Amino acid sequence: MPVSAAAAAEDETSYLVGLDLRGRRVVIVGGGSVAQRRLGLLVASGADVHVVARAATPVVESMATKGRISLDLRDYRDGDLDGAWYAMACTDEPETNAAVVAEAERNRIFCVRADNARHGSAVTPATARYEGLTVGVLAGGDHRRSAAVRTSIRDALAGAAVTEFAETAPRPVGVALVGGGPGDPDLITVRGRRLLARADVVVADHLAPQELLAELDSHVEVIDAAKLPYGRAMAQQVINDTLIDRAKAGKFVVRLKGGDPYVFGRGYEELEACTAAGIPVTVVPGITSAISVPSAAGIPVTHRGVTHEFVVVSGHVAPGHPDSLTDWDALAKLRGTLVLLMAVERIEQFADALIAGGRPTDTPVVVVQEGTLSSQRVVRADLSTVAQRVRDEAVRPPAIIVIGPVAGFGLDPQTGADSDGG
């Protein structure tokens, strides 16, 4: 609903500015979905982010485990903003948010209040990034309008036309299974991003690009469907039921996944559940990490005269396990490229199985952690040393493991120099 002229005029006094938060302390009070939506961009900006919350979503916990943020699971206390340059009050308790804003005001710290923007000293604009440009839009508190204009400007920069709203297009219905790509938010498809901009509900994996959540309108319900390695996880049946329940309630639901929905993403299971319930489904393919992450590290999965095949293998089950469907002896006999996903924790078992099957011990191996992100790391080894290298370098998921002759390649796409072995 449009805001009043007085409210719009009040908002026009806002001074839009770009903050350099690199290395500077930012405090977020609250660890739920609202905070989660803000974290991606803050971490990408280089901020030193500290979260204080009674409880946190699995994605927030995962970011803390990876060292991207610090997390204190406790009540907010006066003094938590000491040393902060910027703060956000993101709890679902108005009293706590008001206390955070009051402390910020006393200490001259700009503070966003998520539940009532006008009671904070800063407002988060709808933002978009495109080839070195950052666009921010404020619309007098009309978040739908600011998000729509932001999306339209971004599309225009990519070659489309600018319009304030896309209401002339048919309203999407049902569920969209959207592949978010390998991590960099710019690597989602144009169609995926457009559907995301029109979502009423977003059910997001922890490997989906978290920065995309910051682009969502404030009315969008974000549901954390993270499946953390060896940690908290939303059961698949609960995810299926959530998609169906929200869609039956008349909401347009985007199921946002990392990579491609059909590459070890259980996308087809969700399609089956939705169609069985009479829910229409749109499938938007994504760029799979199995190919894009090696590429980002300067490694082609195929190369003329070197390999004529590549195989993508899930590493969530160990060789010899009763549930394993993988013939590791057959894989060991191949001369091409093996790409292992979800394999960091069991890399020693996989390497031993391949060596036992006849793969040479000096076969090159590359491990790429957090590929396509600014935190990307590349660790080089061979089959006989990769397990120890992974331990020594403290490699953690998400990481892609490439085995085969192409793993010995590694020209930096920007400089043409050999990429650093990490």
Protein Blocks (a to p, Z undefined) as FASTA:
>chain_A
ZZdfklmmmmmmpccddddfehiacddedjbfklmmmmmmmmmnopacddddfbdcfklm
mmmmnopaccddddddehjlgoiabdcdfbfbfklmmmmmmmmmmnopacddfklmklmc
bdcdddddeehiacdddeehiaklmmmmmmmmmmmmnopacdfbfklpccdehjddddeb
joiamlpcfklmmmmmmpfbdcddfkbcfklmmmpcfklccddfbdcehiacddfklmmm
mmmmmmmnopacddddehjfkgonommmmmmmmmmnopacdddddddfklmmmmmnopaf
bdehkagcdcdddfkbcehiaklcbdfklmmmpmbdcddehklmmmmmmmmmmmmnopaf
klccdddehehiakbccddddfklmmmmmmmnopacdddddedjklmgccdfklopacde
ZZ
